[in-house]
C-alpha cells in the first residue's frame, strides 16, 4: 500500500480559513464597543473577598479589527483589562494587570488561546505556555466566554482537576454609563 503525503503537506501549507462561528462571536463582541455593563458573581469560592459584594463593571473601551480591550472594574479597583486578539489561527484572551500608578503588575499578560473554533456564543481559552511558565499552578486554567447577544456576557474560569470555578455574568440588557478607565490607560 502506498500512502501519499502530498495532500497532508498541501493542507499544512494552506492559509487559515476563518470559521464563521468564531467570526460571528468576534462580530458580536465588537458590537459592544463603547458600552459598559454591570455584572454579578454567579459562581465562585464561598470565602471570596475579592469580588463578592462589590460593584462589578465591564467596559468595552477600545476595539480594532484585531483587538478588543475590556477593562473589568471591581469596586474601586481598576487594575484589570481583558484583551481579546484575533489571530490567523483563532482568538486569544490575555489579562493585563496594572498598579494604581499604571505600571504593570509582576503577574500580567497571562491567558490562553482557542484550540478550536468554538461556537458563535462560546469561545474557550486554555492556558497557554506563557501562562504555564509564569504561573505553574495555572497550567490547568481554562477561561471561556459566553456571549449571548442582547442577553448576557459571562466571563468564566475553571482550574482543571480542582473545584475552583468562577463566573461573572454581565447583563447586556442594561447598559450603564461610566467614564472610568483602567489604571494606566493612555488614550
C-alpha positions in Angstrom: 0.0 0.0 0.0 1.4 3.4 -0.9 0.4 6.4 1.1 0.5 9.8 -0.5 1.6 12.5 1.9 1.2 15.2 -0.7 -2.3 16.1 0.4 -1.2 16.4 4.1 1.6 18.7 3.3 -0.6 20.8 0.9 -3.1 21.1 3.8 -0.4 22.2 6.2 0.7 24.9 3.9 -2.7 26.4 3.3 -3.7 29.6 4.9 -6.1 29.6 7.8 -9.7 29.8 6.6 -11.7 31.9 9.1 -14.5 30.0 10.8 -18.0 31.5 10.6 -18.8 30.7 14.3 -15.7 32.4 15.6 -16.2 35.3 13.2 -19.8 35.7 14.5 -18.6 35.7 18.1 -16.0 38.3 17.2 -18.6 40.5 15.4 -21.0 40.3 18.4 -18.1 41.2 20.8 -17.2 44.2 18.6 -20.9 45.4 18.7 -20.4 46.0 22.5 -17.6 48.6 21.8 -18.2 51.8 23.7 -20.7 50.2 26.1 -20.5 49.2 29.7 -22.4 46.7 31.8 -22.7 45.8 35.4 -22.2 42.2 36.5 -22.6 39.8 39.4 -20.6 36.8 40.5 -22.8 33.7 39.9 -20.1 31.1 40.8 -17.0 31.4 43.0 -15.4 30.3 46.1 -17.5 30.6 49.3 -14.8 32.6 51.1 -14.2 35.0 48.2 -13.4 38.6 49.4 -12.1 39.9 46.1 -15.4 40.1 44.1 -18.2 39.3 46.5 -20.4 42.3 47.5 -18.5 44.7 45.1 -19.8 46.6 42.1 -18.5 44.7 39.0 -18.4 46.5 35.7 -17.1 45.6 32.3 -16.4 48.5 29.8 -15.7 47.6 26.2 -13.4 50.5 25.8 -11.4 50.1 22.6 -12.0 47.9 19.5 -9.9 47.5 16.4 -10.0 44.8 13.7 -7.6 42.6 15.6 -8.1 43.6 19.3 -10.8 44.4 21.8 -9.9 45.9 25.3 -12.4 45.3 28.1 -11.5 46.8 31.4 -13.0 44.9 34.3 -13.6 47.1 37.4 -14.1 45.5 40.9 -15.3 48.3 43.2 -12.7 51.0 43.1 -10.1 48.6 41.8 -9.4 49.3 38.1 -6.3 47.2 37.7 -7.7 44.6 35.3 -8.2 44.6 31.5 -9.2 41.7 29.3 -7.5 41.8 25.9 -9.1 39.7 23.2 -7.0 39.4 20.0 -8.0 37.9 16.7 -5.1 35.9 15.1 -4.9 33.9 11.9 -5.5 30.7 13.8 -8.1 31.7 16.4 -8.6 34.1 19.3 -6.6 34.8 22.4 -7.6 36.2 25.8 -4.9 37.9 27.9 -5.2 39.5 31.3 -3.5 42.9 31.7 -2.9 43.8 35.4 -1.8 47.3 36.4 -1.0 49.1 39.6 -2.6 52.4 40.6 0.3 54.3 39.0 -0.2 52.4 35.7 2.9 50.3 36.0 2.4 46.6 35.0 1.9 44.1 37.8 4.6 41.4 38.1 1.9 38.9 37.1 0.4 40.2 33.9 -0.5 39.1 30.3 -1.4 35.6 31.3 -4.2 33.8 29.5 -4.9 31.4 26.7 -5.6 30.8 23.0 -8.5 29.0 21.4 -7.7 25.4 20.2 -10.8 25.0 18.1 -13.5 27.3 16.5 -15.8 27.1 19.5 -19.3 28.4 18.8 -20.9 31.7 17.9 -21.8 32.1 21.6 -18.8 30.4 23.4 -15.1 30.7 23.0 -12.7 28.6 25.2 -9.2 29.7 26.1 -7.0 27.0 27.7 -3.9 28.4 29.5 -1.0 28.9 27.0 2.7 28.1 27.6 3.5 31.7 28.6 0.9 31.4 31.4 2.2 27.9 32.4 5.8 29.4 32.6 4.7 32.5 34.6 2.2 30.7 36.9 2.8 27.0 37.1 -0.3 26.5 39.2 -2.4 28.0 36.4 -1.3 25.3 33.8 -4.8 23.8 34.2 -6.7 27.1 33.9 -9.4 27.3 31.2 -11.1 30.5 30.6 -14.3 30.7 28.5 -16.6 33.5 27.5 -20.3 33.0 26.8 -21.7 35.9 24.7 -25.5 35.7 24.0 -26.3 38.8 22.1 -28.8 41.0 23.9 -28.8 38.8 26.9 -25.5 38.3 28.7 -21.7 38.1 28.7 -20.2 35.5 31.0 -16.6 35.5 32.0 -15.6 32.1 33.3 -12.6 30.4 34.8 -12.1 26.8 35.8 -8.9 25.3 37.1 -9.0 21.7 35.8 -8.8 18.9 38.5 -9.9 21.3 41.2 -13.3 22.6 42.5 -12.2 26.1 41.5 -14.9 27.7 39.3 -15.5 31.3 38.8 -18.2 33.0 36.7 -19.3 36.6 36.4 -22.4 37.4 34.4 -22.9 40.8 32.8 -26.5 41.8 31.8 -26.4 43.0 28.2 -30.0 44.2 28.5 -29.0 47.0 30.9 -26.3 49.3 29.5 -24.8 51.6 32.2 -22.9 54.9 31.9 -19.3 55.2 33.2 -16.4 57.3 32.3 -14.0 55.2 34.4 -10.8 54.0 32.7 -8.4 51.3 33.8 -5.2 52.3 35.7 -2.5 53.3 33.3 -4.8 53.9 30.3 -3.1 56.2 27.8 -5.8 57.4 25.4 
